[in-house]
Amino acid sequence: MGIFVKDTESSAKKFVAQHGIAFPSGLDPGMKIAGSYGVIGPPLTIFIGKDGNIVERVSGPMKEKDFNRRIERLLQ
């Protein structure tokens, strides 16, 4: 799931469309979700396990192939 922090709905929708993002995304204007996971500055990718705990954090932009590789590894 993607979370847009300190962003507007229109700019988030534009970003999703421009980058062809297919996974669910939403707004977190008050940074409640981001704060719960210790997000201090985007872009940040947090992989969360089935139990709700953080499995891995990756700061900075991530290429699609690297994202997919991590997901495949975590699902094993």
Biopython code that builds the backbone (N, CA, C, O; Angstrom):
import numpy as np
from Bio.PDB.StructureBuilder import StructureBuilder

atoms = [
    (1, "MET", "N", (0.843, -1.168, 0.000)),
    (1, "MET", "CA", (0.000, 0.000, 0.000)),
    (1, "MET", "C", (0.886, 1.229, 0.000)),
    (1, "MET", "O", (1.899, 1.265, 0.699)),
    (2, "GLY", "N", (0.524, 2.215, -0.760)),
    (2, "GLY", "CA", (1.265, 3.467, -0.795)),
    (2, "GLY", "C", (0.584, 4.505, 0.065)),
    (2, "GLY", "O", (-0.643, 4.602, 0.094)),
    (3, "ILE", "N", (1.384, 5.272, 0.758)),
    (3, "ILE", "CA", (0.852, 6.343, 1.603)),
    (3, "ILE", "C", (1.471, 7.666, 1.149)),
    (3, "ILE", "O", (2.692, 7.790, 1.051)),
    (4, "PHE", "N", (0.628, 8.634, 0.878)),
    (4, "PHE", "CA", (1.096, 9.965, 0.521)),
    (4, "PHE", "C", (0.997, 10.843, 1.765)),
    (4, "PHE", "O", (-0.091, 11.051, 2.301)),
    (5, "VAL", "N", (2.132, 11.352, 2.216)),
    (5, "VAL", "CA", (2.149, 12.205, 3.400)),
    (5, "VAL", "C", (2.315, 13.660, 2.983)),
    (5, "VAL", "O", (3.037, 13.971, 2.035)),
    (6, "LYS", "N", (1.638, 14.541, 3.702)),
    (6, "LYS", "CA", (1.726, 15.975, 3.421)),
    (6, "LYS", "C", (1.518, 16.262, 1.935)),
    (6, "LYS", "O", (2.285, 17.009, 1.327)),
    (7, "ASP", "N", (0.487, 15.671, 1.362)),
    (7, "ASP", "CA", (0.228, 15.800, -0.059)),
    (7, "ASP", "C", (-1.261, 16.053, -0.260)),
    (7, "ASP", "O", (-2.066, 15.831, 0.644)),
    (8, "THR", "N", (-1.613, 16.514, -1.443)),
    (8, "THR", "CA", (-3.026, 16.720, -1.762)),
    (8, "THR", "C", (-3.532, 15.537, -2.566)),
    (8, "THR", "O", (-2.752, 14.803, -3.173)),
    (9, "GLU", "N", (-4.836, 15.362, -2.564)),
    (9, "GLU", "CA", (-5.429, 14.261, -3.316)),
    (9, "GLU", "C", (-5.132, 14.383, -4.802)),
    (9, "GLU", "O", (-4.833, 13.388, -5.463)),
    (10, "SER", "N", (-5.214, 15.599, -5.329)),
    (10, "SER", "CA", (-4.984, 15.784, -6.775)),
    (10, "SER", "C", (-3.535, 15.474, -7.162)),
    (10, "SER", "O", (-3.300, 14.841, -8.191)),
    (11, "SER", "N", (-2.570, 15.906, -6.363)),
    (11, "SER", "CA", (-1.172, 15.617, -6.718)),
    (11, "SER", "C", (-0.854, 14.136, -6.517)),
    (11, "SER", "O", (-0.039, 13.580, -7.254)),
    (12, "ALA", "N", (-1.481, 13.490, -5.536)),
    (12, "ALA", "CA", (-1.272, 12.054, -5.321)),
    (12, "ALA", "C", (-1.824, 11.266, -6.505)),
    (12, "ALA", "O", (-1.172, 10.345, -6.999)),
    (13, "LYS", "N", (-3.026, 11.626, -6.961)),
    (13, "LYS", "CA", (-3.623, 10.952, -8.119)),
    (13, "LYS", "C", (-2.768, 11.145, -9.372)),
    (13, "LYS", "O", (-2.600, 10.217, -10.163)),
    (14, "LYS", "N", (-2.236, 12.338, -9.546)),
    (14, "LYS", "CA", (-1.371, 12.627, -10.690)),
    (14, "LYS", "C", (-0.114, 11.756, -10.647)),
    (14, "LYS", "O", (0.293, 11.197, -11.666)),
    (15, "PHE", "N", (0.501, 11.643, -9.463)),
    (15, "PHE", "CA", (1.707, 10.822, -9.283)),
    (15, "PHE", "C", (1.408, 9.363, -9.611)),
    (15, "PHE", "O", (2.178, 8.714, -10.318)),
    (16, "VAL", "N", (0.295, 8.848, -9.102)),
    (16, "VAL", "CA", (-0.105, 7.463, -9.349)),
    (16, "VAL", "C", (-0.287, 7.223, -10.841)),
    (16, "VAL", "O", (0.176, 6.214, -11.372)),
    (17, "ALA", "N", (-0.957, 8.143, -11.513)),
    (17, "ALA", "CA", (-1.190, 8.002, -12.951)),
    (17, "ALA", "C", (0.114, 8.078, -13.745)),
    (17, "ALA", "O", (0.334, 7.275, -14.652)),
    (18, "GLN", "N", (0.971, 9.029, -13.414)),
    (18, "GLN", "CA", (2.237, 9.213, -14.140)),
    (18, "GLN", "C", (3.155, 8.006, -14.006)),
    (18, "GLN", "O", (3.875, 7.668, -14.945)),
    (19, "HIS", "N", (3.135, 7.355, -12.848)),
    (19, "HIS", "CA", (4.062, 6.257, -12.582)),
    (19, "HIS", "C", (3.421, 4.882, -12.723)),
    (19, "HIS", "O", (4.061, 3.863, -12.464)),
    (20, "GLY", "N", (2.167, 4.858, -13.132)),
    (20, "GLY", "CA", (1.488, 3.581, -13.366)),
    (20, "GLY", "C", (1.400, 2.712, -12.116)),
    (20, "GLY", "O", (1.519, 1.489, -12.199)),
    (21, "ILE", "N", (1.197, 3.327, -10.980)),
    (21, "ILE", "CA", (1.138, 2.586, -9.719)),
    (21, "ILE", "C", (-0.159, 1.783, -9.677)),
    (21, "ILE", "O", (-1.251, 2.331, -9.824)),
    (22, "ALA", "N", (-0.016, 0.469, -9.473)),
    (22, "ALA", "CA", (-1.172, -0.418, -9.492)),
    (22, "ALA", "C", (-1.609, -0.862, -8.096)),
    (22, "ALA", "O", (-2.690, -1.431, -7.940)),
    (23, "PHE", "N", (-0.790, -0.612, -7.094)),
    (23, "PHE", "CA", (-1.167, -1.037, -5.744)),
    (23, "PHE", "C", (-1.993, 0.049, -5.061)),
    (23, "PHE", "O", (-1.917, 1.214, -5.450)),
    (24, "PRO", "N", (-2.783, -0.318, -4.044)),
    (24, "PRO", "CA", (-3.625, 0.663, -3.356)),
    (24, "PRO", "C", (-2.790, 1.778, -2.723)),
    (24, "PRO", "O", (-1.709, 1.534, -2.187)),
    (25, "SER", "N", (-3.302, 2.980, -2.796)),
    (25, "SER", "CA", (-2.615, 4.134, -2.214)),
    (25, "SER", "C", (-3.642, 5.042, -1.549)),
    (25, "SER", "O", (-4.809, 5.074, -1.939)),
    (26, "GLY", "N", (-3.192, 5.771, -0.549)),
    (26, "GLY", "CA", (-4.086, 6.686, 0.137)),
    (26, "GLY", "C", (-3.330, 7.849, 0.743)),
    (26, "GLY", "O", (-2.100, 7.882, 0.735)),
    (27, "LEU", "N", (-4.077, 8.796, 1.265)),
    (27, "LEU", "CA", (-3.500, 9.993, 1.872)),
    (27, "LEU", "C", (-3.315, 9.805, 3.379)),
    (27, "LEU", "O", (-4.109, 9.135, 4.040)),
    (28, "ASP", "N", (-2.271, 10.399, 3.894)),
    (28, "ASP", "CA", (-2.001, 10.427, 5.333)),
    (28, "ASP", "C", (-1.590, 11.855, 5.696)),
    (28, "ASP", "O", (-0.456, 12.086, 6.115)),
    (29, "PRO", "N", (-2.518, 12.822, 5.536)),
    (29, "PRO", "CA", (-2.151, 14.228, 5.724)),
    (29, "PRO", "C", (-1.684, 14.574, 7.134)),
    (29, "PRO", "O", (-0.862, 15.474, 7.306)),
    (30, "GLY", "N", (-2.186, 13.885, 8.129)),
    (30, "GLY", "CA", (-1.768, 14.149, 9.511)),
    (30, "GLY", "C", (-0.585, 13.313, 9.950)),
    (30, "GLY", "O", (-0.149, 13.404, 11.098)),
    (31, "MET", "N", (-0.063, 12.500, 9.049)),
    (31, "MET", "CA", (1.084, 11.616, 9.281)),
    (31, "MET", "C", (0.849, 10.647, 10.444)),
    (31, "MET", "O", (1.799, 10.280, 11.137)),
    (32, "LYS", "N", (-0.385, 10.234, 10.664)),
    (32, "LYS", "CA", (-0.668, 9.256, 11.720)),
    (32, "LYS", "C", (-0.096, 7.888, 11.368)),
    (32, "LYS", "O", (0.533, 7.238, 12.204)),
    (33, "ILE", "N", (-0.315, 7.455, 10.133)),
    (33, "ILE", "CA", (0.217, 6.156, 9.705)),
    (33, "ILE", "C", (1.736, 6.236, 9.616)),
    (33, "ILE", "O", (2.439, 5.364, 10.127)),
    (34, "ALA", "N", (2.235, 7.270, 8.975)),
    (34, "ALA", "CA", (3.686, 7.437, 8.830)),
    (34, "ALA", "C", (4.361, 7.488, 10.192)),
    (34, "ALA", "O", (5.412, 6.879, 10.390)),
    (35, "GLY", "N", (3.766, 8.206, 11.123)),
    (35, "GLY", "CA", (4.325, 8.305, 12.464)),
    (35, "GLY", "C", (4.363, 6.968, 13.173)),
    (35, "GLY", "O", (5.293, 6.691, 13.931)),
    (36, "SER", "N", (3.360, 6.135, 12.935)),
    (36, "SER", "CA", (3.306, 4.807, 13.559)),
    (36, "SER", "C", (4.462, 3.922, 13.118)),
    (36, "SER", "O", (4.888, 3.035, 13.858)),
    (37, "TYR", "N", (4.969, 4.161, 11.915)),
    (37, "TYR", "CA", (6.055, 3.345, 11.383)),
    (37, "TYR", "C", (7.397, 4.081, 11.358)),
    (37, "TYR", "O", (8.356, 3.596, 10.757)),
    (38, "GLY", "N", (7.470, 5.218, 11.988)),
    (38, "GLY", "CA", (8.734, 5.928, 12.096)),
    (38, "GLY", "C", (9.226, 6.550, 10.814)),
    (38, "GLY", "O", (10.434, 6.683, 10.616)),
    (39, "VAL", "N", (8.318, 6.935, 9.939)),
    (39, "VAL", "CA", (8.704, 7.585, 8.684)),
    (39, "VAL", "C", (9.107, 9.017, 8.991)),
    (39, "VAL", "O", (8.317, 9.794, 9.527)),
    (40, "ILE", "N", (10.345, 9.360, 8.644)),
    (40, "ILE", "CA", (10.801, 10.727, 8.884)),
    (40, "ILE", "C", (10.952, 11.513, 7.598)),
    (40, "ILE", "O", (11.033, 12.741, 7.629)),
    (41, "GLY", "N", (10.992, 10.826, 6.470)),
    (41, "GLY", "CA", (11.086, 11.524, 5.195)),
    (41, "GLY", "C", (10.925, 10.580, 4.036)),
    (41, "GLY", "O", (11.639, 9.582, 3.942)),
    (42, "PRO", "N", (9.998, 10.878, 3.150)),
    (42, "PRO", "CA", (9.820, 10.037, 1.969)),
    (42, "PRO", "C", (10.882, 10.351, 0.928)),
    (42, "PRO", "O", (11.492, 11.416, 1.021)),
    (43, "PRO", "N", (11.142, 9.511, -0.042)),
    (43, "PRO", "CA", (10.487, 8.224, -0.182)),
    (43, "PRO", "C", (11.098, 7.179, 0.757)),
    (43, "PRO", "O", (12.309, 7.148, 0.977)),
    (44, "LEU", "N", (10.252, 6.351, 1.286)),
    (44, "LEU", "CA", (10.651, 5.265, 2.175)),
    (44, "LEU", "C", (9.717, 4.100, 1.908)),
    (44, "LEU", "O", (8.498, 4.266, 1.869)),
    (45, "THR", "N", (10.289, 2.930, 1.725)),
    (45, "THR", "CA", (9.499, 1.725, 1.539)),
    (45, "THR", "C", (9.636, 0.878, 2.788)),
    (45, "THR", "O", (10.743, 0.575, 3.231)),
    (46, "ILE", "N", (8.502, 0.502, 3.348)),
    (46, "ILE", "CA", (8.495, -0.335, 4.542)),
    (46, "ILE", "C", (7.755, -1.622, 4.201)),
    (46, "ILE", "O", (6.608, -1.597, 3.754)),
    (47, "PHE", "N", (8.423, -2.728, 4.415)),
    (47, "PHE", "CA", (7.803, -4.024, 4.193)),
    (47, "PHE", "C", (7.312, -4.528, 5.543)),
    (47, "PHE", "O", (8.083, -4.636, 6.497)),
    (48, "ILE", "N", (6.017, -4.837, 5.611)),
    (48, "ILE", "CA", (5.381, -5.231, 6.858)),
    (48, "ILE", "C", (4.933, -6.679, 6.743)),
    (48, "ILE", "O", (4.283, -7.066, 5.772)),
    (49, "GLY", "N", (5.289, -7.474, 7.747)),
    (49, "GLY", "CA", (4.929, -8.886, 7.757)),
    (49, "GLY", "C", (3.469, -9.106, 8.103)),
    (49, "GLY", "O", (2.750, -8.168, 8.448)),
    (50, "LYS", "N", (3.042, -10.351, 8.006)),
    (50, "LYS", "CA", (1.657, -10.720, 8.303)),
    (50, "LYS", "C", (1.256, -10.350, 9.722)),
    (50, "LYS", "O", (0.084, -10.102, 10.003)),
    (51, "ASP", "N", (2.243, -10.315, 10.615)),
    (51, "ASP", "CA", (1.964, -10.004, 12.020)),
    (51, "ASP", "C", (1.904, -8.506, 12.296)),
    (51, "ASP", "O", (1.676, -8.090, 13.432)),
    (52, "GLY", "N", (2.108, -7.690, 11.254)),
    (52, "GLY", "CA", (2.046, -6.245, 11.407)),
    (52, "GLY", "C", (3.360, -5.596, 11.798)),
    (52, "GLY", "O", (3.430, -4.374, 11.929)),
    (53, "ASN", "N", (4.398, -6.390, 11.984)),
    (53, "ASN", "CA", (5.714, -5.850, 12.343)),
    (53, "ASN", "C", (6.542, -5.535, 11.107)),
    (53, "ASN", "O", (6.404, -6.178, 10.067)),
    (54, "ILE", "N", (7.398, -4.540, 11.238)),
    (54, "ILE", "CA", (8.279, -4.146, 10.135)),
    (54, "ILE", "C", (9.319, -5.240, 9.904)),
    (54, "ILE", "O", (9.999, -5.678, 10.832)),
    (55, "VAL", "N", (9.427, -5.667, 8.652)),
    (55, "VAL", "CA", (10.378, -6.692, 8.260)),
    (55, "VAL", "C", (11.638, -6.056, 7.674)),
    (55, "VAL", "O", (12.755, -6.520, 7.903)),
    (56, "GLU", "N", (11.424, -4.968, 6.904)),
    (56, "GLU", "CA", (12.546, -4.313, 6.234)),
    (56, "GLU", "C", (12.159, -2.878, 5.889)),
    (56, "GLU", "O", (10.997, -2.585, 5.606)),
    (57, "ARG", "N", (13.155, -1.984, 5.917)),
    (57, "ARG", "CA", (12.967, -0.578, 5.537)),
    (57, "ARG", "C", (14.004, -0.232, 4.475)),
    (57, "ARG", "O", (15.172, -0.605, 4.586)),
    (58, "VAL", "N", (13.561, 0.488, 3.443)),
    (58, "VAL", "CA", (14.472, 0.926, 2.382)),
    (58, "VAL", "C", (14.248, 2.418, 2.173)),
    (58, "VAL", "O", (13.166, 2.838, 1.763)),
    (59, "SER", "N", (15.273, 3.214, 2.455)),
    (59, "SER", "CA", (15.189, 4.664, 2.258)),
    (59, "SER", "C", (15.545, 5.016, 0.824)),
    (59, "SER", "O", (16.431, 4.408, 0.223)),
    (60, "GLY", "N", (14.844, 6.001, 0.285)),
    (60, "GLY", "CA", (15.129, 6.478, -1.060)),
    (60, "GLY", "C", (14.304, 5.764, -2.105)),
    (60, "GLY", "O", (13.572, 4.822, -1.798)),
    (61, "PRO", "N", (14.424, 6.213, -3.338)),
    (61, "PRO", "CA", (13.662, 5.605, -4.427)),
    (61, "PRO", "C", (14.077, 4.147, -4.628)),
    (61, "PRO", "O", (15.209, 3.767, -4.329)),
    (62, "MET", "N", (13.160, 3.350, -5.129)),
    (62, "MET", "CA", (13.460, 1.939, -5.372)),
    (62, "MET", "C", (12.988, 1.566, -6.771)),
    (62, "MET", "O", (11.877, 1.906, -7.177)),
    (63, "LYS", "N", (13.836, 0.873, -7.491)),
    (63, "LYS", "CA", (13.466, 0.408, -8.827)),
    (63, "LYS", "C", (12.472, -0.747, -8.692)),
    (63, "LYS", "O", (12.499, -1.503, -7.721)),
    (64, "GLU", "N", (11.605, -0.861, -9.682)),
    (64, "GLU", "CA", (10.555, -1.879, -9.641)),
    (64, "GLU", "C", (11.131, -3.286, -9.488)),
    (64, "GLU", "O", (10.599, -4.095, -8.728)),
    (65, "LYS", "N", (12.222, -3.580, -10.209)),
    (65, "LYS", "CA", (12.792, -4.930, -10.130)),
    (65, "LYS", "C", (13.316, -5.226, -8.724)),
    (65, "LYS", "O", (13.202, -6.357, -8.250)),
    (66, "ASP", "N", (13.893, -4.216, -8.047)),
    (66, "ASP", "CA", (14.368, -4.416, -6.676)),
    (66, "ASP", "C", (13.190, -4.622, -5.716)),
    (66, "ASP", "O", (13.252, -5.462, -4.818)),
    (67, "PHE", "N", (12.127, -3.853, -5.915)),
    (67, "PHE", "CA", (10.922, -3.996, -5.095)),
    (67, "PHE", "C", (10.353, -5.411, -5.255)),
    (67, "PHE", "O", (10.057, -6.085, -4.269)),
    (68, "ASN", "N", (10.207, -5.846, -6.503)),
    (68, "ASN", "CA", (9.651, -7.173, -6.774)),
    (68, "ASN", "C", (10.524, -8.280, -6.184)),
    (68, "ASN", "O", (10.006, -9.263, -5.653)),
    (69, "ARG", "N", (11.833, -8.126, -6.276)),
    (69, "ARG", "CA", (12.766, -9.119, -5.734)),
    (69, "ARG", "C", (12.594, -9.243, -4.221)),
    (69, "ARG", "O", (12.575, -10.352, -3.687)),
    (70, "ARG", "N", (12.471, -8.116, -3.537)),
    (70, "ARG", "CA", (12.275, -8.141, -2.086)),
    (70, "ARG", "C", (10.946, -8.791, -1.713)),
    (70, "ARG", "O", (10.878, -9.585, -0.775)),
    (71, "ILE", "N", (9.900, -8.452, -2.444)),
    (71, "ILE", "CA", (8.586, -9.047, -2.179)),
    (71, "ILE", "C", (8.650, -10.562, -2.360)),
    (71, "ILE", "O", (8.150, -11.307, -1.518)),
    (72, "GLU", "N", (9.256, -11.016, -3.441)),
    (72, "GLU", "CA", (9.367, -12.451, -3.683)),
    (72, "GLU", "C", (10.130, -13.134, -2.556)),
    (72, "GLU", "O", (9.732, -14.205, -2.098)),
    (73, "ARG", "N", (11.217, -12.528, -2.108)),
    (73, "ARG", "CA", (12.009, -13.104, -1.024)),
    (73, "ARG", "C", (11.205, -13.167, 0.267)),
    (73, "ARG", "O", (11.260, -14.166, 0.984)),
    (74, "LEU", "N", (10.466, -12.117, 0.565)),
    (74, "LEU", "CA", (9.689, -12.076, 1.807)),
    (74, "LEU", "C", (8.506, -13.038, 1.800)),
    (74, "LEU", "O", (8.073, -13.497, 2.857)),
    (75, "LEU", "N", (7.988, -13.343, 0.631)),
    (75, "LEU", "CA", (6.852, -14.254, 0.537)),
    (75, "LEU", "C", (7.259, -15.732, 0.611)),
    (75, "LEU", "O", (6.400, -16.605, 0.738)),
    (76, "GLN", "N", (8.542, -16.009, 0.533)),
    (76, "GLN", "CA", (9.004, -17.410, 0.594)),
    (76, "GLN", "C", (8.849, -17.983, 1.985)),
    (76, "GLN", "O", (9.186, -19.144, 2.215)),
]
sb = StructureBuilder()
sb.init_structure("model")
sb.init_model(0)
sb.init_chain("A")
sb.init_seg("    ")
for serial, (resi, resn, name, xyz) in enumerate(atoms, 1):
    if name == "N":
        sb.init_residue(resn, " ", resi, " ")
    sb.init_atom(name, np.array(xyz, "f"), 0.0, 1.0, " ", f" {name:<3s}", serial, name[0])
structure = sb.get_structure()
